[in-house]
Structure formats: C-alpha cells, structure tokens
Amino acid sequence: MKFIADRMLGRLARWLRIIGQDVTYGPHLTGAGLLRAARADGRIILTRDRRVARRNPPEYIFIQSDRFREQLRQVVQAFGLDPLQDAFTRCVDCNTLLQPISKEKVEEKVPPYVFSTQEKFSTCPKCRRIYWPATHEQKMLEELRALDVEAPGSGNKFGPPS
C-alpha cells in the first residue's frame, strides 16, 4: 500500500513512516500537484483539503481530525494496518527502506555513548541517516500501543498490556 499525504499532514506522514508505510510527503503536495503525483505513482491520497473530492481524485481518504494520534488511528483502522508489523523499517525523513549496518561501520558516525551502549544499527541508503533502538523507540512503541486499535484478523488490540 502506498500513500501520499498533503502538506497539512506532515506529522501523520512521519508516523506512518515509523510504522513502515510508504508515504510520499512534501510542502509541494497540494491541489493539482497532489493529484498528479498520486496518479503517477498509484498512491492513496491522505488529505485534510475538502476540495480534493471535487477534482475527480484517485482513491483518497479525508482525514477528519487535526490531531495526529486520531489521524493515525483513522488511517490504521481504514486500511487494516498492523502498526507494529513493519515498525522502524523506513527512514522518517526520506521514506527509503532502511538497511542493517554493522556496528563497526558506524563507530565514527554516532556519538561515543551510543556506540558503547547500542548493538543494532540501520542506515538509510539515500540520506545516510543512522538509526538505532533506544529509549525513543520504546516511547514510540508505547505511543503506537496507546492507539488502542485491533490487529487485523486477530481480534487482539494494540492497546496497553492487560
């Protein structure tokens, strides 16, 4: 599934990337440019612009809320996404799939404390950003569990542990 988010949905785009979704986003994506880009790449439009419906768009979803948690919940539920299945597999900045990288190759690229306390690293082959699991990843997982949505086909909720 591939999405394209209008310029009003930057935080939603970032969180969808965190859960591993392919999302094109940028300040240029509005109006006709948004529609052209969606058609060219076969993407589902995520928008807060009510005028999009009047322009004969490809598949789209109007995002109801202006709060990112509710926006994320709406998209996850509408498309039956599993927020934990592919979490942390995409670059949140450029949308590229991350690749594992050995600890030795990042020694000069990460702070010394990070190098000494972390074992697993990933890198973005496009923008060269380096990622590692740390407390921020745990906080993001807690945020995703707080969405309290049902896992597709499982009957299990992604809420806090019972």
Number of C-alpha atoms within 10 A of each C-alpha: 10 13 20 25 29 24 20 18 21 16 16 25 28 23 21 22 25 25 23 24 23 20 26 23 24 17 11 10 20 19 14 12 12 23 23 15 16 24 15 8 12 15 21 20 26 27 23 18 14 9 10 21 14 7 10 9 16 16 15 18 17 16 22 11 12 12 12 17 16 15 21 21 18 19 17 20 15 10 10 14 19 18 25 15 11 14 19 22 22 26 26 21 14 17 23 19 19 22 15 14 15 12 15 11 10 15 13 9 11 15 10 10 8 13 18 11 9 12 12 14 19 23 22 22 13 12 12 11 15 18 21 18 14 12 9 10 15 11 11 16 18 14 14 23 17 15 19 14 21 18 19 15 8 7 9 11 16 19 16 12 6 4
